[in-house]
């Protein structure tokens, strides 16, 4: 993954409310930042912050 995408994902992660960030496991945080595809469980936790096209 290129550095631009990592920076964008880090910015998105940092913009999440602290309560949401804190409920994610370290594995989920890593998936948020680097995964090409998120597991359903992560989508469910972030449901209200995801915009679908």
Buried (B, 14 or more C-beta within 10 A) or exposed (E): EEEEEEEEBEEEBEEBEEEEEEEBEEEBEEBBBEEEEBEEEBEEBBEEEEEEE
